[in-house]
């Protein structure tokens, strides 16, 4: 009986993937992404776009040496931003390890900024599902308002779609109506076809956002991975009517990088995705660079 159930479950995921055949080769992805960048990035290099990008940042600190003291200072800089730059919208979220959810949620004074926590055995996702569930529940209890998890990449690559999807579904059920961002770790997936399949399965299992990378593995975010993921979000939306957000993260080191991801989202998904409820950028470096560009002088606020 168990064997029959396993077969039924795995065919469920293959049936879901059959609705979304991979629409392009790796070479087509490279070519189309290059065309979008060449044609459209320059026209998006405006103060308005940079202000929007700033408001889409998940300002991140995920260092081994993070401490309550350093995370408190990090949070206080976000609080101070309101007074120093009253005409600009703040970042979208602060992203920290789960053990710092409480100090951020207790010291953050800006209602519009969310408390995001990486969870589920981040960054490798290599731990017991029970530990992932407990970690996520504890982060939420301590004040996290958003959760970022990593798919079990090994399960996905070995074809255990049921194992991968069950885990996402279980963690989404813990989150309830709080957003769950699911990291694909695209640098480990090796092909457009795998990125496409992982995107579809993550959305099918309840992801509110799909996210490129942890930033702990190379390559991290790439425009090509972003293109594939945005095309998957578009196809999934057309099939189901559900809008899933997109978050590039890892290796986003320049204003041009941020503009590139904005442009891909705009050209593939359209302007309705260009809001911080459907588009985030995970970065630790970008906030000061964008802010400097917006105000016209070098700023080291964060």
GUFIVO-883304 format. One line per 5 residues: number of its first residue (from 1); their letters; for each residue x, y, z of N, C-alpha, C. Coordinates in Angstrom, 2 decimals, decimal comma. Layout:
! GUFIVO-883304
NUM	a	X Y Z X Y Z X Y Z ~ ... $
//
This chain:
! GUFIVO-883304
1	xxxxx	0,84 -1,21 0,00 0,00 0,00 0,00 0,87 1,25 0,00 ~ 1,92 1,23 0,82 2,84 2,37 0,91 3,47 2,67 -0,44 ~ 3,88 1,61 -1,12 4,52 1,77 -2,43 3,56 2,47 -3,41 ~ 2,29 2,06 -3,37 1,29 2,66 -4,25 1,15 4,14 -3,96 ~ 1,12 4,48 -2,67 0,98 5,89 -2,26 2,17 6,71 -2,78 $
6	xxxxx	3,38 6,17 -2,63 4,56 6,89 -3,11 4,47 7,16 -4,61 ~ 4,03 6,15 -5,34 3,91 6,30 -6,78 2,88 7,38 -7,12 ~ 1,76 7,36 -6,36 0,69 8,33 -6,59 1,20 9,75 -6,32 ~ 1,93 9,89 -5,20 2,47 11,21 -4,84 3,45 11,72 -5,89 ~ 4,42 10,86 -6,28 5,43 11,33 -7,22 4,80 11,65 -8,57 $
11	xxxxx	3,76 10,89 -8,96 3,12 11,20 -10,24 2,36 12,53 -10,15 ~ 1,90 12,89 -8,94 1,24 14,18 -8,74 2,18 15,33 -9,12 ~ 3,44 15,22 -8,70 4,40 16,28 -9,00 4,82 16,25 -10,47 ~ 4,95 15,06 -11,02 5,26 14,97 -12,45 4,11 15,51 -13,30 ~ 2,87 15,27 -12,84 1,71 15,82 -13,54 1,74 17,35 -13,49 $
16	xxxxx	2,12 17,89 -12,33 2,21 19,36 -12,22 3,27 19,89 -13,18 ~ 4,43 19,24 -13,22 5,49 19,69 -14,12 5,09 19,55 -15,59 ~ 4,26 18,54 -15,89 3,83 18,33 -17,28 2,99 19,50 -17,79 ~ 2,37 20,24 -16,88 1,60 21,44 -17,28 2,53 22,58 -17,70 ~ 3,80 22,48 -17,32 4,76 23,56 -17,55 6,04 23,01 -18,18 $
21	xxxxx	5,99 22,54 -19,43 7,22 22,06 -20,06 8,24 23,20 -20,19 ~ 9,52 22,89 -19,98 10,56 23,92 -20,05 10,56 24,56 -21,44 ~ 10,37 25,88 -21,52 10,13 26,50 -22,83 11,38 26,95 -23,59 ~ 12,58 26,72 -23,02 13,77 27,23 -23,70 15,01 26,43 -23,29 ~ 16,05 26,57 -24,11 17,35 25,95 -23,81 18,22 26,95 -23,06 $
26	xxxxx	19,33 26,45 -22,51 20,28 27,34 -21,82 20,76 28,45 -22,75 ~ 21,01 28,10 -24,00 21,53 29,08 -24,97 20,48 30,15 -25,26 ~ 19,22 29,75 -25,39 18,15 30,73 -25,61 18,01 31,68 -24,42 ~ 18,16 31,13 -23,22 18,09 31,98 -22,02 19,20 33,02 -22,03 ~ 20,43 32,57 -22,34 21,56 33,51 -22,39 21,30 34,63 -23,40 $
31	xxxxx	20,82 34,24 -24,56 20,59 35,20 -25,64 19,49 36,19 -25,29 ~ 18,37 35,69 -24,78 17,24 36,57 -24,46 17,55 37,50 -23,30 ~ 18,28 36,98 -22,32 18,66 37,81 -21,18 19,60 38,93 -21,63 ~ 20,56 38,59 -22,46 21,50 39,60 -22,97 20,77 40,68 -23,76 ~ 19,77 40,29 -24,54 18,99 41,26 -25,32 18,25 42,23 -24,41 $
36	xxxxx	17,62 41,69 -23,37 16,88 42,56 -22,44 17,82 43,56 -21,78 ~ 18,98 43,07 -21,32 19,93 43,96 -20,63 20,42 45,05 -21,59 ~ 20,78 44,65 -22,79 21,32 45,60 -23,76 20,29 46,65 -24,16 ~ 19,05 46,21 -24,30 18,02 47,09 -24,83 17,40 48,02 -23,80 ~ 17,21 47,52 -22,57 16,30 48,23 -21,66 16,91 48,75 -20,36 $
41	xxxxx	18,07 48,26 -19,94 18,58 48,68 -18,63 18,82 50,19 -18,58 ~ 19,40 50,74 -19,62 19,76 52,17 -19,62 18,54 53,06 -19,38 ~ 17,39 52,69 -19,97 16,19 53,54 -19,83 15,61 53,49 -18,41 ~ 16,01 52,47 -17,64 15,51 52,37 -16,25 16,45 53,01 -15,24 ~ 17,53 53,60 -15,72 18,51 54,23 -14,84 18,04 55,64 -14,48 $
46	xxxxx	17,01 55,70 -13,62 16,40 56,98 -13,24 16,30 57,06 -11,71 ~ 16,19 58,28 -11,17 16,04 58,42 -9,71 14,80 57,69 -9,18 ~ 13,70 57,72 -9,93 12,46 57,07 -9,47 12,65 55,57 -9,32 ~ 13,31 54,96 -10,31 13,54 53,52 -10,25 14,46 53,19 -9,08 ~ 15,49 54,00 -8,86 16,42 53,72 -7,75 15,72 53,85 -6,40 $
51	xxxxx	14,81 54,80 -6,29 14,05 54,92 -5,03 13,17 53,69 -4,81 ~ 12,54 53,22 -5,87 11,74 52,00 -5,77 12,61 50,80 -5,37 ~ 13,77 50,68 -6,03 14,69 49,58 -5,72 15,10 49,61 -4,25 ~ 15,37 50,80 -3,74 15,76 50,93 -2,33 14,64 50,40 -1,43 ~ 13,40 50,70 -1,79 12,23 50,29 -1,02 11,95 48,79 -1,16 $
56	xxxxx	12,65 48,12 -2,08 12,48 46,67 -2,28 13,61 45,86 -1,64 ~ 14,52 46,53 -0,93 15,67 45,83 -0,35 15,29 45,05 0,91 ~ 15,69 43,78 0,95 15,74 43,02 2,20 17,17 43,22 2,73 ~ 17,32 44,17 3,63 18,65 44,52 4,16 19,11 43,39 5,07 ~ 20,23 42,81 4,72 20,59 41,49 5,25 21,89 41,51 6,03 $
61	xxxxx	21,91 40,87 7,20 23,16 40,55 7,86 23,10 39,08 8,27 ~ 23,96 38,28 7,65 24,01 36,84 7,92 25,46 36,42 8,10 ~ 26,12 37,10 9,06 27,54 36,82 9,31 27,69 35,85 10,48 ~ 28,75 35,09 10,44 29,07 34,20 11,56 29,28 35,01 12,83 ~ 29,82 36,22 12,67 30,14 37,03 13,85 29,02 37,96 14,30 $
66	xxxxx	27,83 37,87 13,71 26,68 38,65 14,19 26,47 38,40 15,68 ~ 26,08 39,46 16,39 25,80 39,34 17,82 24,57 40,19 18,12 ~ 24,03 40,06 19,31 22,87 40,90 19,67 23,23 42,38 19,54 ~ 24,47 42,71 19,95 24,91 44,11 19,88 24,99 44,59 18,43 ~ 25,59 43,80 17,55 25,75 44,25 16,16 24,40 44,30 15,45 $
71	xxxxx	23,51 43,36 15,76 22,18 43,35 15,13 21,34 44,52 15,64 ~ 21,50 44,87 16,91 20,80 46,04 17,45 21,25 47,31 16,72 ~ 22,55 47,46 16,51 23,06 48,64 15,79 22,51 48,67 14,36 ~ 22,48 47,52 13,75 21,96 47,35 12,40 20,50 47,83 12,33 ~ 19,71 47,43 13,32 18,30 47,82 13,38 18,16 49,31 13,65 $
76	xxxxx	19,02 49,83 14,52 18,93 51,26 14,85 19,24 52,15 13,65 ~ 20,09 51,67 12,74 20,37 52,45 11,53 19,13 52,53 10,64 ~ 18,33 51,48 10,65 17,07 51,51 9,89 16,08 52,47 10,56 ~ 16,03 52,45 11,88 15,17 53,41 12,60 15,58 54,85 12,29 ~ 16,89 55,10 12,30 17,41 56,47 12,09 17,16 56,96 10,67 $
81	xxxxx	17,02 56,05 9,74 16,81 56,43 8,33 15,58 57,33 8,18 ~ 14,53 57,04 8,91 13,27 57,79 8,82 13,50 59,29 9,07 ~ 14,31 59,58 10,09 14,56 60,99 10,44 15,50 61,66 9,45 ~ 16,53 60,91 9,02 17,53 61,51 8,15 17,06 61,68 6,71 ~ 16,18 60,79 6,27 15,71 60,84 4,88 14,18 60,74 4,84 $
86	xxxxx	13,51 61,78 5,37 12,05 61,70 5,49 11,32 61,61 4,15 ~ 11,97 62,01 3,07 11,31 61,98 1,76 11,47 60,64 1,04 ~ 12,24 59,72 1,62 12,47 58,43 0,95 11,76 57,31 1,73 ~ 11,27 56,32 0,99 10,72 55,14 1,64 11,86 54,26 2,13 ~ 11,65 53,63 3,27 12,69 52,81 3,89 12,84 51,47 3,15 $
91	xxxxx	13,77 50,65 3,60 13,94 49,30 3,04 12,67 48,48 3,32 ~ 12,54 47,34 2,63 11,34 46,50 2,80 11,41 45,64 4,06 ~ 12,61 45,14 4,36 12,74 44,22 5,50 14,17 44,19 5,99 ~ 14,32 43,77 7,24 15,63 43,39 7,79 15,66 41,87 7,82 ~ 16,72 41,29 7,29 16,83 39,83 7,21 17,99 39,35 8,08 $
96	xxxxx	17,66 38,50 9,07 18,65 38,05 10,06 18,47 36,56 10,34 ~ 19,42 35,99 11,09 19,25 34,62 11,57 18,11 34,58 12,60 ~ 17,45 33,41 12,75 16,27 33,32 13,63 16,52 33,72 15,09 ~ 17,73 33,47 15,58 18,01 33,80 16,98 18,00 35,31 17,24 ~ 17,97 36,11 16,16 17,94 37,56 16,33 16,56 38,16 16,03 $
101	xxxxx	15,57 37,32 15,79 14,23 37,83 15,47 13,69 38,70 16,60 ~ 13,92 38,25 17,83 13,35 38,97 18,98 13,95 40,36 19,12 ~ 15,29 40,45 19,03 15,91 41,77 19,22 15,52 42,74 18,10 ~ 15,38 42,22 16,88 14,96 43,10 15,78 13,51 43,52 15,98 ~ 12,64 42,57 16,26 11,21 42,91 16,38 10,95 43,85 17,56 $
106	xxxxx	11,75 43,71 18,62 11,55 44,58 19,79 12,14 45,98 19,60 ~ 13,19 46,08 18,78 13,85 47,39 18,65 13,50 48,13 17,36 ~ 12,87 47,45 16,41 12,50 48,09 15,15 11,30 49,01 15,37 ~ 11,46 50,28 14,99 10,40 51,27 15,24 9,63 51,65 13,98 ~ 9,97 51,03 12,85 9,38 51,42 11,58 8,36 50,37 11,16 $
111	xxxxx	7,09 50,77 11,18 6,03 49,79 10,92 6,10 49,16 9,53 ~ 6,54 49,93 8,55 6,52 49,44 7,17 7,65 48,45 6,87 ~ 8,60 48,30 7,79 9,73 47,40 7,56 9,45 46,05 8,24 ~ 9,59 44,98 7,46 9,32 43,63 7,95 10,54 43,03 8,63 ~ 10,30 42,00 9,44 11,37 41,24 10,07 11,44 39,88 9,37 $
116	xxxxx	12,46 39,69 8,55 12,63 38,44 7,81 13,70 37,59 8,49 ~ 13,45 36,29 8,55 14,45 35,37 9,09 14,72 34,25 8,10 ~ 16,01 33,93 7,92 16,36 32,71 7,20 16,13 31,56 8,18 ~ 15,59 30,46 7,66 15,24 29,35 8,54 15,38 28,03 7,79 ~ 15,07 26,95 8,48 15,08 25,64 7,83 16,46 25,11 7,53 $
121	xxxxx	17,40 25,31 8,47 18,76 24,80 8,26 19,53 25,59 7,21 ~ 19,24 26,89 7,12 19,96 27,77 6,20 21,46 27,73 6,50 ~ 22,35 27,74 5,50 22,08 27,84 4,06 22,04 26,51 3,32 ~ 22,34 25,38 3,98 22,45 24,12 3,24 21,13 23,36 3,18 ~ 20,22 23,66 4,11 18,95 22,94 4,23 19,16 21,47 4,62 $
126	xxxxx	20,36 21,17 5,13 20,68 19,77 5,46 20,49 19,51 6,96 ~ 19,21 19,40 7,33 18,92 18,98 8,70 17,55 18,31 8,70 ~ 17,14 17,83 9,86 15,86 17,13 9,98 14,70 18,09 9,71 ~ 13,65 17,58 9,06 12,47 18,41 8,83 11,91 18,93 10,15 ~ 11,96 18,09 11,20 11,44 18,51 12,51 12,21 19,73 13,04 $
131	xxxxx	13,52 19,76 12,78 14,34 20,91 13,21 13,95 22,15 12,41 ~ 13,71 21,97 11,12 13,29 23,09 10,27 11,96 23,67 10,74 ~ 11,04 22,79 11,08 9,72 23,22 11,57 9,88 23,99 12,89 ~ 10,66 23,42 13,80 10,86 24,06 15,12 11,52 25,43 14,96 ~ 12,56 25,49 14,13 13,29 26,74 13,93 12,36 27,82 13,36 $
136	xxxxx	11,54 27,42 12,40 10,62 28,37 11,78 9,58 28,85 12,78 ~ 9,01 27,91 13,53 8,00 28,28 14,53 8,58 29,21 15,60 ~ 9,81 28,94 16,03 10,46 29,78 17,04 10,73 31,18 16,50 ~ 11,18 31,27 15,25 11,44 32,58 14,63 10,15 33,40 14,57 ~ 9,06 32,76 14,16 7,77 33,47 14,08 7,29 33,89 15,46 $
141	xxxxx	7,47 33,00 16,45 7,06 33,33 17,83 7,85 34,52 18,37 ~ 9,09 34,66 17,91 9,95 35,76 18,37 9,75 37,04 17,56 ~ 8,82 37,04 16,61 8,49 38,29 15,92 8,81 38,34 14,45 ~ 9,35 37,27 13,87 9,58 37,29 12,42 8,25 37,43 11,70 ~ 8,23 38,25 10,66 7,00 38,42 9,87 7,14 37,82 8,48 $
146	xxxxx	8,35 37,36 8,13 8,61 36,68 6,86 9,68 35,62 7,10 ~ 9,61 34,53 6,34 10,57 33,44 6,48 11,19 33,13 5,11 ~ 12,52 32,97 5,09 13,25 32,56 3,88 13,86 31,18 4,13 ~ 13,50 30,20 3,31 14,06 28,86 3,44 14,73 28,43 2,15 ~ 15,55 27,39 2,23 16,24 26,84 1,06 15,62 25,49 0,73 $
151	xxxxx	15,39 25,22 -0,56 14,90 23,88 -0,91 15,99 22,86 -0,57 ~ 15,59 21,62 -0,27 16,60 20,56 -0,13 17,11 20,21 -1,54 ~ 18,19 20,86 -1,93 18,69 20,76 -3,31 19,01 19,31 -3,69 ~ 19,60 18,57 -2,74 19,94 17,18 -3,02 18,71 16,34 -3,35 ~ 17,63 16,57 -2,62 16,38 15,85 -2,92 15,89 16,20 -4,32 $
156	xxxxx	15,91 17,48 -4,64 15,43 17,90 -5,96 16,27 17,26 -7,07 ~ 17,59 17,34 -6,93 18,46 16,83 -8,00 18,37 15,32 -8,15 ~ 18,02 14,63 -7,06 17,90 13,17 -7,16 16,47 12,74 -7,53 ~ 15,61 13,71 -7,83 14,26 13,40 -8,30 13,24 13,15 -7,20 ~ 13,62 13,43 -5,94 12,68 13,24 -4,84 11,82 14,50 -4,69 $
161	xxxxx	10,95 14,71 -5,67 10,11 15,91 -5,67 9,13 15,90 -4,50 ~ 8,68 14,69 -4,15 7,74 14,58 -3,03 8,39 15,06 -1,73 ~ 9,63 14,62 -1,48 10,34 15,03 -0,28 10,54 16,54 -0,23 ~ 10,91 17,12 -1,36 11,12 18,57 -1,44 9,81 19,32 -1,20 ~ 8,76 18,90 -1,90 7,50 19,64 -1,85 6,78 19,49 -0,51 $
166	xxxxx	6,85 18,29 0,06 6,22 18,09 1,38 6,82 19,04 2,41 ~ 8,13 19,22 2,33 8,81 20,09 3,29 8,36 21,55 3,13 ~ 8,30 22,01 1,88 7,85 23,39 1,64 6,42 23,57 2,14 ~ 5,55 22,60 1,83 4,15 22,69 2,26 4,05 22,75 3,79 ~ 4,86 21,93 4,46 4,81 21,91 5,92 5,27 23,24 6,51 $
171	xxxxx	6,35 23,80 5,95 6,85 25,08 6,47 5,90 26,22 6,12 ~ 5,25 26,14 4,98 4,24 27,16 4,64 3,07 27,09 5,61 ~ 2,70 25,89 6,00 1,57 25,77 6,95 1,93 26,39 8,31 ~ 3,20 26,33 8,69 3,66 26,99 9,93 3,57 28,51 9,77 ~ 3,91 29,01 8,59 3,92 30,46 8,35 2,51 31,04 8,28 $
176	xxxxx	1,54 30,24 7,86 0,18 30,76 7,70 0,15 31,85 6,65 ~ -0,37 33,04 7,02 -0,47 34,11 6,03 0,80 34,97 5,95 ~ 1,83 34,59 6,70 3,10 35,33 6,60 3,91 34,79 5,43 ~ 4,53 35,68 4,66 5,18 35,26 3,42 6,31 34,26 3,64 ~ 6,31 33,22 2,79 7,40 32,24 2,76 8,16 32,44 1,45 $
181	xxxxx	9,45 32,78 1,59 10,31 32,93 0,42 11,15 31,66 0,29 ~ 11,12 31,05 -0,87 11,78 29,77 -1,07 13,00 29,96 -1,99 ~ 14,17 29,66 -1,42 15,45 29,85 -2,14 15,77 28,59 -2,93 ~ 16,03 28,75 -4,22 16,31 27,60 -5,09 17,79 27,23 -5,12 ~ 18,66 28,14 -4,69 20,13 27,99 -4,82 20,47 27,64 -6,27 $
186	xxxxx	20,14 28,59 -7,14 20,22 28,35 -8,59 21,62 27,99 -9,06 ~ 22,65 28,44 -8,35 24,02 28,10 -8,74 24,33 26,62 -8,63 ~ 23,51 25,89 -7,85 23,72 24,44 -7,70 22,83 23,63 -8,66 ~ 21,97 24,30 -9,41 20,99 23,57 -10,22 21,46 23,29 -11,65 ~ 22,46 24,03 -12,10 23,23 23,67 -13,30 22,55 23,83 -14,66 $
191	xxxxx	21,26 24,08 -14,73 20,63 24,25 -16,05 19,34 25,05 -15,93 ~ 18,96 25,67 -17,04 17,69 26,41 -17,08 16,52 25,47 -16,80 ~ 16,60 24,24 -17,32 15,51 23,27 -17,12 15,32 22,97 -15,63 ~ 16,42 22,80 -14,90 16,31 22,53 -13,46 15,78 23,74 -12,70 ~ 16,23 24,93 -13,05 15,74 26,15 -12,39 14,24 26,29 -12,64 $
196	xxxxx	13,82 26,02 -13,86 12,40 26,09 -14,23 11,59 25,10 -13,39 ~ 12,03 23,85 -13,34 11,30 22,82 -12,59 11,24 23,15 -11,10 ~ 12,36 23,57 -10,54 12,39 23,91 -9,11 11,47 25,09 -8,82 ~ 11,41 26,05 -9,73 10,51 27,20 -9,57 9,06 26,75 -9,53 ~ 8,68 25,91 -10,50 7,30 25,44 -10,59 6,92 24,64 -9,34 $
201	xxxxx	7,79 23,72 -8,92 7,49 22,88 -7,76 7,39 23,71 -6,48 ~ 8,26 24,71 -6,33 8,22 25,57 -5,13 6,91 26,35 -5,09 ~ 6,50 26,91 -6,22 5,24 27,67 -6,27 4,05 26,75 -6,03 ~ 4,07 25,58 -6,64 3,02 24,58 -6,49 2,86 24,18 -5,02 ~ 3,96 24,24 -4,27 3,94 23,82 -2,86 3,64 24,96 -1,90 $
206	xxxxx	3,39 26,16 -2,42 2,94 27,25 -1,56 3,88 28,42 -1,39 ~ 5,03 28,44 -2,10 5,95 29,58 -1,98 5,24 30,88 -2,33 ~ 5,44 31,90 -1,49 4,91 33,24 -1,79 5,90 34,04 -2,64 ~ 7,18 33,72 -2,49 8,26 34,27 -3,31 9,14 33,12 -3,72 ~ 9,77 33,21 -4,89 10,92 32,35 -5,16 12,15 33,24 -5,25 $
211	xxxxx	13,24 32,72 -4,69 14,45 33,51 -4,49 15,63 32,75 -5,09 ~ 16,58 33,47 -5,67 17,66 32,81 -6,40 18,60 32,04 -5,49 ~ 19,15 32,70 -4,46 20,37 32,18 -3,83 20,46 32,53 -2,36 ~ 21,32 31,81 -1,68 21,63 32,12 -0,28 22,71 33,19 -0,16 ~ 23,49 33,37 -1,22 24,66 34,23 -1,13 25,86 33,53 -0,53 $
216	xxxxx	25,68 32,25 -0,14 26,76 31,48 0,47 27,42 30,52 -0,53 ~ 26,91 30,49 -1,75 27,44 29,57 -2,75 27,59 30,31 -4,08 ~ 28,64 29,97 -4,84 28,85 30,59 -6,15 28,54 29,62 -7,27 ~ 27,98 30,09 -8,40 27,52 31,47 -8,57 26,25 31,72 -7,75 ~ 26,07 32,97 -7,33 24,85 33,35 -6,62 23,82 33,78 -7,67 $
221	xxxxx	23,15 34,90 -7,45 22,15 35,36 -8,42 22,81 35,64 -9,76 ~ 22,14 35,28 -10,84 22,56 35,66 -12,19 21,34 36,16 -12,95 ~ 21,55 37,06 -13,91 20,42 37,53 -14,73 19,72 36,37 -15,45 ~ 20,49 35,37 -15,86 19,89 34,24 -16,58 18,94 33,45 -15,67 ~ 19,36 33,20 -14,44 18,48 32,51 -13,49 17,23 33,34 -13,23 $
226	xxxxx	17,41 34,65 -13,10 16,27 35,55 -12,89 15,28 35,48 -14,04 ~ 15,81 35,44 -15,26 14,95 35,37 -16,44 14,10 34,10 -16,40 ~ 14,72 32,96 -16,12 14,00 31,68 -16,07 12,94 31,72 -14,97 ~ 13,31 32,20 -13,79 12,37 32,22 -12,66 11,19 33,15 -12,94 ~ 11,45 34,31 -13,54 10,35 35,23 -13,86 9,43 34,65 -14,92 $
231	xxxxx	10,00 33,95 -15,89 9,16 33,28 -16,90 8,30 32,20 -16,24 ~ 8,86 31,49 -15,26 8,09 30,47 -14,54 6,96 31,10 -13,73 ~ 7,26 32,22 -13,07 6,23 32,95 -12,31 5,10 33,38 -13,24 ~ 5,46 33,86 -14,42 4,47 34,30 -15,40 3,58 33,12 -15,84 ~ 4,21 32,00 -16,17 3,46 30,83 -16,63 2,54 30,31 -15,51 $
236	xxxxx	3,06 30,30 -14,29 2,28 29,82 -13,15 1,08 30,75 -12,89 ~ 1,31 32,04 -13,00 0,22 33,02 -12,81 -0,85 32,85 -13,87 ~ -0,42 32,64 -15,12 -1,39 32,46 -16,21 -2,22 31,20 -16,00 ~ -1,63 30,17 -15,41 -2,31 28,90 -15,20 -3,21 28,92 -13,96 ~ -2,78 29,63 -12,90 -3,48 29,54 -11,61 -4,13 30,84 -11,14 $
241	xxxxx	-3,69 31,97 -11,69 -4,18 33,26 -11,21 -3,47 33,75 -9,96 ~ -2,51 32,96 -9,43 -1,80 33,35 -8,19 -0,51 34,07 -8,52 ~ -0,31 35,23 -7,91 0,92 36,00 -8,13 1,96 35,62 -7,09 ~ 3,11 35,16 -7,57 4,22 34,82 -6,69 5,32 35,85 -6,90 ~ 5,96 36,27 -5,82 6,99 37,29 -5,91 8,34 36,71 -6,32 $
246	xxxxx	9,26 37,61 -6,67 10,61 37,22 -7,09 11,64 37,98 -6,28 ~ 12,68 37,25 -5,83 13,76 37,88 -5,06 15,12 37,38 -5,52 ~ 15,88 38,24 -6,22 17,28 37,92 -6,46 18,08 38,24 -5,19 ~ 19,08 37,42 -4,90 19,91 37,66 -3,72 21,25 36,99 -3,93 ~ 22,28 37,59 -3,35 23,63 37,03 -3,45 24,38 37,62 -4,62 $
251	xxxxx	25,49 38,27 -4,34 26,34 38,78 -5,40 25,80 40,01 -6,11 ~ 24,84 40,70 -5,50 24,31 41,92 -6,10 25,11 43,09 -5,53 ~ 26,11 43,51 -6,31 27,15 44,38 -5,75 27,20 45,79 -6,33 ~ 26,34 46,08 -7,30 26,39 47,41 -7,91 24,98 47,87 -8,24 ~ 24,85 49,18 -8,42 23,55 49,74 -8,82 23,13 49,15 -10,17 $
256	xxxxx	24,10 48,94 -11,05 23,78 48,35 -12,36 23,19 46,94 -12,19 ~ 23,72 46,16 -11,25 23,16 44,83 -10,98 21,68 44,94 -10,58 ~ 21,40 45,87 -9,67 20,01 46,04 -9,20 19,11 46,47 -10,36 ~ 19,60 47,39 -11,18 18,81 47,84 -12,35 18,57 46,70 -13,32 ~ 19,54 45,80 -13,43 19,38 44,65 -14,33 18,23 43,76 -13,87 $
261	xxxxx	18,16 43,47 -12,57 17,07 42,62 -12,07 15,72 43,33 -12,18 ~ 15,69 44,62 -11,89 14,47 45,40 -12,07 13,99 45,29 -13,52 ~ 14,91 45,42 -14,45 14,57 45,40 -15,87 14,02 44,04 -16,30 ~ 14,62 42,97 -15,82 14,13 41,62 -16,16 12,71 41,43 -15,63 ~ 12,47 41,85 -14,40 11,12 41,73 -13,82 10,12 42,55 -14,65 $
266	xxxxx	10,50 43,76 -14,98 9,62 44,65 -15,74 9,29 44,06 -17,12 ~ 10,30 43,56 -17,81 10,10 43,07 -19,19 9,38 41,72 -19,23 ~ 9,60 40,87 -18,24 8,97 39,54 -18,26 7,61 39,55 -17,56 ~ 7,55 40,18 -16,39 6,33 40,12 -15,57 5,46 41,36 -15,66 ~ 6,05 42,48 -16,03 5,26 43,71 -16,16 5,30 44,56 -14,91 $
271	xxxxx	4,76 45,77 -15,06 4,88 46,78 -14,00 4,17 46,39 -12,71 ~ 3,15 45,54 -12,81 2,42 45,21 -11,57 3,28 44,44 -10,58 ~ 4,39 43,86 -11,04 5,31 43,16 -10,13 6,34 44,11 -9,50 ~ 6,34 45,36 -9,94 7,37 46,30 -9,46 6,89 47,03 -8,21 ~ 6,71 46,24 -7,16 6,30 46,74 -5,85 6,95 45,82 -4,82 $
276	xxxxx	7,18 46,31 -3,61 7,90 45,44 -2,67 7,03 44,33 -2,07 ~ 5,79 44,22 -2,50 5,01 43,04 -2,12 5,26 41,88 -3,08 ~ 5,87 42,15 -4,26 6,15 41,09 -5,23 7,59 41,08 -5,73 ~ 8,39 42,06 -5,32 9,78 42,13 -5,77 10,65 42,57 -4,60 ~ 11,65 41,76 -4,27 12,62 42,10 -3,24 14,02 41,87 -3,78 $
281	xxxxx	14,98 42,55 -3,18 16,39 42,34 -3,50 17,11 42,05 -2,19 ~ 17,73 40,89 -2,10 18,47 40,55 -0,88 19,91 41,00 -1,00 ~ 20,33 41,89 -0,11 21,69 42,42 -0,20 22,13 43,02 1,12 ~ 23,44 43,01 1,34 23,99 43,74 2,49 24,70 45,00 2,02 ~ 25,14 45,03 0,76 25,97 46,14 0,26 25,18 47,22 -0,47 $
286	xxxxx	24,07 46,82 -1,08 23,41 47,67 -2,06 22,78 48,93 -1,47 ~ 22,34 48,88 -0,20 21,59 50,01 0,36 22,40 51,30 0,31 ~ 23,67 51,26 0,77 24,49 52,48 0,75 24,77 52,95 -0,68 ~ 25,00 52,00 -1,59 25,29 52,37 -2,98 24,09 53,05 -3,63 ~ 22,91 52,47 -3,45 21,70 53,08 -4,02 21,42 54,43 -3,38 $
291	xxxxx	21,55 54,49 -2,07 21,29 55,73 -1,35 22,24 56,83 -1,82 ~ 23,52 56,48 -2,00 24,51 57,46 -2,49 24,10 57,97 -3,87 ~ 23,65 57,06 -4,71 23,23 57,43 -6,06 22,02 58,35 -6,02 ~ 21,07 58,05 -5,14 19,83 58,84 -5,05 20,11 60,26 -4,55 ~ 20,95 60,37 -3,51 21,18 61,70 -2,93 22,33 62,46 -3,58 $
296	xxxxx	23,11 61,77 -4,43 24,14 62,45 -5,21 25,45 62,67 -4,49 ~ 25,68 61,95 -3,39 26,98 61,99 -2,72 27,18 60,69 -1,96 ~ 28,44 60,37 -1,66 28,70 59,09 -0,99 28,12 59,07 0,41 ~ 27,33 58,04 0,69 26,66 57,90 1,99 27,01 56,53 2,56 ~ 27,32 56,49 3,85 27,56 55,20 4,52 26,63 55,11 5,72 $
301	xx	25,35 55,14 5,44 24,36 55,16 6,52 24,21 53,79 7,16 ~ 24,22 52,73 6,34 23,94 51,38 6,84 25,22 50,61 7,17 $
//
